[in-house]
Amino acid sequence: MKIFAAIRALRPSRSGAGAAGSHGPKKAPIVLGAALAALAALGGYGAAQLRGGWPLATATAAEPRIPPARSPPGSLVPAQASPQSAPVPVVLPRLQSVTNYVVITGNAAAVNAVKLVARVEGYLEDLHYQDGAFVKKGDLLFTVQQDPYREQLQQAHAQVLTAQAALIYAKTEVARYTALVKQDAATQTEVDHWNYERASAEASLLSARAQVAIDEVNLGYTEIRAPFDGIVGKHLIDPGNVVGGGGQQAALAEITQLNPIYVVANLSEQQILQIRQNLSQHRLTLADLHKVPVDVALSNQTGFPYRGTIQYVAPALDPQTGTLLVRGILTNPDRTLLPGFFVRMRLPMGPVNRNALLVPDRALQADQGGRYLLVLDNHDVVEQRYVQLGELVGALRVITGGLKPEDRVVVGEMWRATPGTKVTPQPISIDAAIGAATGTSGASAPSTQQ
């Protein structure tokens, strides 16, 4: 800046033109020498800047420097941590026995459901239960008019006594006339007659005794009892009405057995073929079918809390639906399952796989290529590994392909484990990984997973 000021000083001012004329000859050499010295200094400074590698423009126009903004006192500045510096939790696949299953939707159905009807004619005398009550086998439910049937039973007993007396008398006469014939005091015809009377009395006695049995049965029909343990629905006919007459089969009520209970579903043709393939085309006998387990759950339940066995498999496909009916049976002591409930049934599709690999289900990720896991190689470098999935066992997923028992699977801090980067592995157990998943949401720190 001093150089440019010196050059401007060489110019004569307009106001001082006359004065310059009087004093110029004396001051001109001095000013000219100062300007030359300034130019020489400028040339030396520029050469020094060029030797130092700085552009000339830097010396002539320096940009102003803005100081960085200072944080207010007490504020925390986040640290720029390297992704490889923090540990990444990894687990080894769990090796355990699992079974491949097929899950189908079905319905619960009653093992027994009976409509109670009057088997003899008469007035309905009494009702011995409350609608919807749970009853035991043999409990009295209805009573039909009993007096006529009780009297008929008494009459049948009297006929038995008459037949017995006639038989005794016939036997006595046969013995008497047999002795008289030997003494030539009676004819053989009379002996034959009494033999006939004896046989007729024996037949009459048998008939009378049969009638007694019939009348006892009819009298027993006047009492309608529960045929099994179950729940009786509301009564359909009130006491005082005539029931059982003229071939009438009107139901008095309906009783349903709830323990045990059926679960019924239909398998598609593709599922049947897959099961056969898993069984190596082996055909199961009826005894084998009764040993096949079936797991059941209601529509609002997780898992399969109820277990039974296969009880029946239809011999052929339904031509209208193209499905095969499968029926299981299981105990229902608390009557949790009711007929008509929608249920989920889980059936085994083959033998037990005793060397299945399982990993936490939350470790799986997906993209357009499918489902994959993040696995570390021998150099702790993250690798994206596409896998084939099996069924879900609790919080673990069966891996049927693409994974080896010695592979280390990343189960947390996914944002650090970018494929191709080297990380610091932190081995943890699968149980710890599952516990961290249920206790926290998202990617958990390694300290929370232990």
Secondary structure, DSSP 4 states (H G I P E B T S, - for coil): -HHHHHHHTTSPPSTTHHHHHHHHHHHHHHHHHHHHHHHHHHHHHHHHHHHTT--HHHHH-PPPPPPPPPPPTT--PPP---TTTSEEEEEPPEEEEEEEEEEEEEEEEEEEEEEEE-SS-EEEEEE-S-TT-EE-TT-EEEEE--HHHHHHHHHHHHHHHHHHHHHHHHHHHHHHHHHHHHTTSS-HHHHHHHHHHHHHHHHHHHHHHHHHHHHHHHHHHTEEE-SSSEEE---SS-TTSEES-TT---EEEEEEEEEEEEEEEEEEHHHHHHHHHHTTTPPPPHHHHTT-EEEEEETT-SS--EEEEEEEE-SS--TTT-EEEEEEEE--TT--S-TT-EEEEEEEEEEEEEEEEEEEGGG-EEETTEEEEEEE-TTSBEEEEE-EEEEEETTEEEEEES--TT-EEE-S-TTT--TT-B-EEEE--HHHHHHHHHHSSSSPPHHHH-
